[in-house]
Amino acid sequence: MSVKKRIIQIAVFLLVMFLTFYALFSGRDLAEIGHAVLKMSPLYLTSCVALALFYVCAEGFMIWYLLNAMREKKNSLFRCFQYSFIGFFYSGITPSATGGQPVQLYYMNRDGNRVSDSTVVLMTVAVVYKFVLVILGFGILFFWHGPLREYLNRYFPLYILGLMLNVILVILILGVMLFPNVILKTAKFFENILIRMKVWKASEKREEKLNGFIESYGQAVSWLGRHRGKLAAVVVVTFFQRCSLFVLTYMVYLGFGLKGSDAADVILLQAAVYIAVDMLPLPGAQGITELMYQAVFARVFTPVYLIPSMLVSRGLNFYFLLIVSLGVVLVNRFILENRRRTAA
């Protein structure tokens, strides 16, 4: 990624964040909001931080689990945690979370992992992630339909849209994974365009590398098909990973000492908000997430704690993780890269 493109992405992210917080706090008593936030129980706050960190680290665990099972080359669990935080940062600042996996793939390749294996691992994690979200989404829609429509109100169509977009993405990723020839034909199509535009020159070596990648990719997909127990384990971990952020909001509810709403209602509502905004083309789904949270949780949190609860919940499950991820990115970008150059 060029420096110019990266600067533009960060600028757009900061602009959206500024507009979001301006809309949220305009005309409100900031001192009252701050005072309410400080009433959050330290014990529940610690639990929320742990759940947020678990969310990112769980992805790192799945990368480590699949990558080490595929290859004799062993990756450390701590390094795979770093891949996950790096992916979270770049996904958070790009529309529809599209920027994370390419950067993860870059670092995994730099560490000596084959591109084909890394690609299959990342695609598997992504498709299982979306698959679990789709299953949860349809479960909520069919078995909790009445309360869902009542709580979401005018945002219900957005929930349906978000669910359908996730279904489409699952189908597309599975199609690419199961039919590697589609990748080969697509790659050759774009290669021919670039050659005609005289951006690239015809190269037998490039074609050999591409064919070699497709062959290795096919072997990795076949390996997954033969080890369904590994996939089942990833599905289970992903389910708990998904639920960790939904439970986080209920921990916030308890942390403010509130009573009256069932745990299931709070958790399912947070899941509904996430499903509705997950695929929207906004960096970190900023703006719409906060607006929808205010509308959906207005009957769960009292007026005094609605905005404070959103600040704590959203602050931990997105902004806090983004800051931690930025730290991991900077350490990898400057400290570790300089060590590699010095060692070389």
C-alpha positions as CSV (number, residue, x, y, z in Angstrom):
1,M,0.0,0.0,0.0
2,S,1.4,3.4,-1.0
3,V,2.0,6.1,1.7
4,K,-0.4,8.4,-0.1
5,K,-3.3,5.8,0.0
6,R,-2.6,5.1,3.6
7,I,-2.7,8.8,4.6
8,I,-6.0,9.1,2.7
9,Q,-7.5,6.1,4.5
10,I,-6.5,7.5,7.9
11,A,-7.8,11.0,7.1
12,V,-11.2,9.6,6.0
13,F,-11.3,7.5,9.2
14,L,-10.5,10.5,11.4
15,L,-13.0,12.7,9.6
16,V,-15.8,10.1,10.0
17,M,-14.8,9.7,13.7
18,F,-14.9,13.5,14.2
19,L,-18.4,13.8,12.6
20,T,-19.7,10.8,14.6
21,F,-18.6,12.2,18.0
22,Y,-19.7,15.7,17.0
23,A,-23.2,14.4,16.3
24,L,-23.2,12.4,19.5
25,F,-22.1,15.1,21.9
26,S,-23.6,18.2,20.3
27,G,-25.9,19.9,22.8
28,R,-25.3,17.3,25.5
29,D,-23.9,17.9,29.0
30,L,-20.4,16.4,28.7
31,A,-19.7,16.7,32.5
32,E,-22.8,14.6,33.2
33,I,-21.8,12.0,30.6
34,G,-18.3,11.8,32.1
35,H,-19.6,11.5,35.6
36,A,-21.9,8.6,34.5
37,V,-19.0,6.8,32.8
38,L,-16.9,7.0,36.0
39,K,-19.7,5.1,37.8
40,M,-18.8,1.9,35.8
41,S,-17.7,-0.9,38.1
42,P,-13.9,-1.5,37.8
43,L,-14.5,-5.3,38.1
44,Y,-16.9,-5.3,35.1
45,L,-14.7,-2.9,33.2
46,T,-11.8,-5.3,33.6
47,S,-14.1,-8.1,32.3
48,C,-15.0,-6.0,29.3
49,V,-11.3,-5.3,28.5
50,A,-10.6,-9.0,28.7
51,L,-13.5,-9.9,26.4
52,A,-12.3,-7.3,23.9
53,L,-8.8,-8.6,23.9
54,F,-10.1,-12.2,23.6
55,Y,-12.0,-11.2,20.5
56,V,-8.8,-10.3,18.6
57,C,-6.6,-13.0,20.2
58,A,-9.0,-15.7,19.3
59,E,-8.5,-15.0,15.6
60,G,-4.7,-15.2,16.2
61,F,-5.2,-18.5,17.8
62,M,-7.1,-19.8,14.8
63,I,-4.4,-18.6,12.4
64,W,-1.8,-20.3,14.6
65,Y,-3.9,-23.5,14.8
66,L,-4.5,-23.9,11.1
67,L,-1.1,-22.7,9.9
68,N,0.9,-25.0,12.1
69,A,-1.4,-28.0,11.3
70,M,-0.7,-27.4,7.6
71,R,3.0,-27.0,7.6
72,E,6.1,-28.4,9.3
73,K,7.3,-24.8,9.8
74,K,6.0,-23.7,13.2
75,N,4.8,-20.2,14.0
76,S,4.6,-18.9,17.6
77,L,1.2,-18.2,19.1
78,F,2.4,-14.7,20.1
79,R,3.4,-13.9,16.5
80,C,-0.1,-15.1,15.3
81,F,-1.7,-12.8,17.9
82,Q,0.3,-10.0,16.2
83,Y,-1.1,-11.0,12.8
84,S,-4.6,-10.6,14.2
85,F,-4.0,-7.2,15.7
86,I,-2.4,-6.0,12.5
87,G,-5.4,-7.2,10.6
88,F,-7.8,-5.6,13.0
89,F,-6.1,-2.2,12.6
90,Y,-6.2,-2.1,8.8
91,S,-9.7,-3.6,8.7
92,G,-10.8,-0.8,11.1
93,I,-9.6,2.0,8.9
94,T,-10.8,0.7,5.6
95,P,-14.4,0.5,4.2
96,S,-16.1,-2.8,4.7
97,A,-13.0,-4.1,6.6
98,T,-11.2,-4.9,3.3
99,G,-7.7,-3.8,4.2
100,G,-6.7,-6.3,7.0
101,Q,-6.1,-9.6,5.2
102,P,-3.7,-8.3,2.5
103,V,-1.4,-6.8,5.2
104,Q,-1.7,-10.0,7.3
105,L,-0.7,-12.0,4.2
106,Y,2.3,-9.7,3.6
107,Y,3.6,-10.3,7.2
108,M,2.9,-14.0,7.1
109,N,4.8,-14.3,3.8
110,R,7.7,-12.2,5.3
111,D,7.9,-14.7,8.1
112,G,8.5,-17.6,5.7
113,N,5.0,-19.0,5.4
114,R,3.9,-20.0,1.9
115,V,1.5,-17.5,0.3
116,S,-0.9,-20.3,-0.8
117,D,-1.1,-21.7,2.8
118,S,-1.5,-18.3,4.3
119,T,-4.2,-17.4,1.8
120,V,-6.2,-20.5,2.5
121,V,-5.9,-20.0,6.3
122,L,-7.0,-16.4,6.2
123,M,-9.9,-17.2,3.8
124,T,-10.9,-20.1,6.1
125,V,-10.9,-17.9,9.1
126,A,-12.9,-15.2,7.2
127,V,-15.5,-17.6,5.8
128,V,-16.1,-19.3,9.2
129,Y,-16.3,-15.9,10.8
130,K,-19.0,-14.8,8.3
131,F,-20.7,-18.2,8.4
132,V,-21.1,-18.1,12.2
133,L,-22.5,-14.5,11.9
134,V,-25.0,-15.7,9.2
135,I,-26.1,-18.6,11.4
136,L,-26.6,-16.3,14.4
137,G,-28.4,-13.8,12.2
138,F,-30.9,-16.3,10.8
139,G,-31.4,-17.8,14.3
140,I,-32.2,-14.3,15.7
141,L,-34.5,-13.6,12.7
142,F,-36.5,-16.8,13.0
143,F,-36.6,-17.5,16.7
144,W,-36.6,-13.9,18.0
145,H,-38.5,-12.2,15.2
146,G,-41.1,-10.3,17.2
147,P,-38.7,-8.6,19.7
148,L,-36.2,-8.0,17.0
149,R,-38.7,-6.0,14.9
150,E,-39.9,-4.2,17.9
151,Y,-36.5,-3.1,19.2
152,L,-35.0,-2.4,15.8
153,N,-38.0,-0.5,14.4
154,R,-36.9,1.5,11.4
155,Y,-33.5,-0.2,11.4
156,F,-35.0,-3.6,10.7
157,P,-34.5,-3.4,6.9
158,L,-30.9,-2.5,7.6
159,Y,-30.6,-5.8,9.6
160,I,-32.0,-7.7,6.6
161,L,-29.6,-6.0,4.3
162,G,-26.6,-6.7,6.5
163,L,-27.6,-10.3,6.8
164,M,-28.0,-10.8,3.0
165,L,-24.7,-9.1,2.3
166,N,-23.0,-11.5,4.7
167,V,-24.7,-14.4,3.0
168,I,-23.5,-13.2,-0.4
169,L,-19.9,-12.8,0.9
170,V,-19.9,-16.4,2.4
171,I,-21.0,-17.7,-1.0
172,L,-18.3,-15.8,-2.9
173,I,-15.5,-16.8,-0.5
174,L,-16.6,-20.5,-0.7
175,G,-16.8,-20.2,-4.5
176,V,-13.2,-18.9,-4.7
177,M,-11.9,-21.5,-2.2
178,L,-13.6,-24.5,-3.8
179,F,-12.9,-23.5,-7.4
180,P,-9.2,-22.4,-7.7
181,N,-9.5,-22.3,-11.5
182,V,-11.7,-19.2,-11.0
183,I,-8.7,-17.5,-9.4
184,L,-6.4,-18.7,-12.2
185,K,-8.7,-17.4,-15.0
186,T,-9.3,-14.1,-13.2
187,A,-5.6,-13.6,-12.6
188,K,-4.8,-14.3,-16.2
189,F,-7.6,-12.0,-17.4
190,F,-6.1,-9.1,-15.4
191,E,-2.6,-10.1,-16.5
192,N,-3.6,-9.8,-20.2
193,I,-5.2,-6.4,-19.6
194,L,-2.0,-5.1,-17.9
195,I,0.2,-6.6,-20.8
196,R,-2.1,-4.9,-23.4
197,M,-1.8,-1.6,-21.4
198,K,2.0,-2.2,-21.5
199,V,2.2,-2.0,-17.7
200,W,3.6,-5.5,-17.7
201,K,5.6,-7.6,-20.2
202,A,4.7,-11.1,-21.1
203,S,6.6,-13.5,-18.7
204,E,6.8,-17.3,-18.7
205,K,8.3,-17.0,-15.2
206,R,5.3,-15.1,-13.8
207,E,3.0,-17.7,-15.3
208,E,5.0,-20.5,-13.7
209,K,4.7,-18.8,-10.3
210,L,1.0,-18.3,-10.8
211,N,0.4,-22.0,-11.7
212,G,2.6,-23.0,-8.8
213,F,0.5,-20.9,-6.4
214,I,-2.7,-22.4,-7.7
215,E,-1.4,-25.9,-7.3
216,S,-0.2,-25.2,-3.7
217,Y,-3.5,-23.5,-3.0
218,G,-5.5,-26.5,-4.3
219,Q,-3.4,-28.8,-2.0
220,A,-4.1,-26.6,1.0
221,V,-7.9,-26.6,0.3
222,S,-7.8,-30.4,-0.1
223,W,-6.0,-30.6,3.2
224,L,-8.8,-28.7,4.9
225,G,-11.4,-31.0,3.3
226,R,-9.6,-34.1,4.7
227,H,-9.3,-32.5,8.2
228,R,-12.9,-31.6,9.0
229,G,-12.2,-31.9,12.7
230,K,-9.9,-28.9,12.4
231,L,-12.6,-26.9,10.7
232,A,-15.1,-27.9,13.4
233,A,-12.7,-26.6,16.1
234,V,-12.3,-23.3,14.3
235,V,-16.2,-23.0,14.1
236,V,-16.5,-23.5,17.8
237,V,-13.7,-21.0,18.6
238,T,-15.3,-18.5,16.2
239,F,-18.7,-18.8,17.9
240,F,-17.2,-17.9,21.3
241,Q,-15.2,-15.1,19.6
242,R,-18.3,-13.7,18.0
243,C,-20.3,-13.9,21.3
244,S,-17.5,-12.2,23.3
245,L,-18.3,-8.8,21.9
246,F,-22.1,-9.3,22.4
247,V,-21.6,-10.4,26.0
248,L,-19.3,-7.3,26.5
249,T,-22.3,-5.0,26.2
250,Y,-24.2,-7.0,28.9
251,M,-21.1,-6.7,31.1
252,V,-21.4,-2.9,30.6
253,Y,-25.1,-3.1,31.6
254,L,-24.2,-4.9,34.8
255,G,-21.2,-2.6,35.4
256,F,-23.6,0.4,35.7
257,G,-25.7,-1.5,38.2
258,L,-28.7,-1.7,36.0
259,K,-31.5,-4.3,36.3
260,G,-34.7,-5.2,34.5
261,S,-33.4,-6.5,31.1
262,D,-32.6,-10.1,30.4
263,A,-29.1,-11.1,29.5
264,A,-30.4,-12.7,26.3
265,D,-32.2,-9.5,25.2
266,V,-29.0,-7.4,25.6
267,I,-26.7,-9.9,24.0
268,L,-29.1,-10.5,21.0
269,L,-29.6,-6.8,20.5
270,Q,-25.9,-6.2,20.3
271,A,-25.6,-9.1,17.9
272,A,-28.4,-7.6,15.7
273,V,-26.6,-4.2,15.6
274,Y,-23.3,-5.9,14.6
275,I,-24.9,-7.9,11.8
276,A,-26.7,-4.8,10.5
277,V,-23.6,-2.7,10.2
278,D,-20.9,-5.3,9.6
279,M,-20.7,-5.0,5.8
280,L,-21.5,-1.3,5.3
281,P,-18.8,0.6,3.4
282,L,-17.7,2.9,6.3
283,P,-14.4,2.7,8.1
284,G,-15.1,0.7,11.2
285,A,-18.9,1.2,10.5
286,Q,-18.5,4.5,12.4
287,G,-21.5,6.7,12.7
288,I,-24.2,4.2,11.8
289,T,-23.2,1.9,14.6
290,E,-23.5,4.7,17.2
291,L,-26.8,6.0,15.8
292,M,-28.3,2.5,15.7
293,Y,-27.1,1.7,19.2
294,Q,-28.8,4.8,20.6
295,A,-32.1,3.8,18.9
296,V,-32.0,0.1,19.7
297,F,-30.8,0.3,23.3
298,A,-33.0,3.3,24.4
299,R,-35.4,0.9,26.2
300,V,-32.6,-1.1,27.8
301,F,-30.4,1.6,29.3
302,T,-31.9,4.5,31.2
303,P,-31.5,7.9,29.5
304,V,-28.7,8.7,32.0
305,Y,-26.6,5.7,31.0
306,L,-27.5,5.3,27.3
307,I,-24.6,7.4,25.9
308,P,-22.1,6.4,28.7
309,S,-22.9,2.7,28.0
310,M,-22.3,3.2,24.3
311,L,-19.0,5.0,25.0
312,V,-17.7,2.2,27.1
313,S,-19.0,-0.6,24.9
314,R,-18.0,0.9,21.6
315,G,-14.9,2.4,23.1
316,L,-13.6,-1.0,24.2
317,N,-14.8,-3.2,21.3
318,F,-13.5,-0.9,18.6
319,Y,-11.5,2.2,19.6
320,F,-9.5,0.6,22.4
321,L,-8.6,-2.4,20.2
322,L,-7.7,-0.1,17.4
323,I,-5.3,1.8,19.6
324,V,-3.7,-1.5,20.8
325,S,-3.5,-2.7,17.2
326,L,-1.9,0.6,16.1
327,G,0.8,-0.1,18.7
328,V,1.4,-3.6,17.3
329,V,1.5,-2.1,13.8
330,L,4.1,0.5,14.8
331,V,6.3,-2.0,16.6
332,N,6.3,-4.2,13.5
333,R,6.8,-1.4,11.1
334,F,9.7,0.3,12.8
335,I,11.3,-1.8,15.6
336,L,11.1,-5.3,14.1
337,E,11.8,-4.1,10.5
338,N,14.9,-2.3,11.7
339,R,16.1,-5.4,13.6
340,R,15.7,-7.5,10.4
341,R,17.7,-4.9,8.4
342,T,20.4,-4.9,11.1
343,A,20.6,-8.7,11.2
344,A,20.8,-8.8,7.4
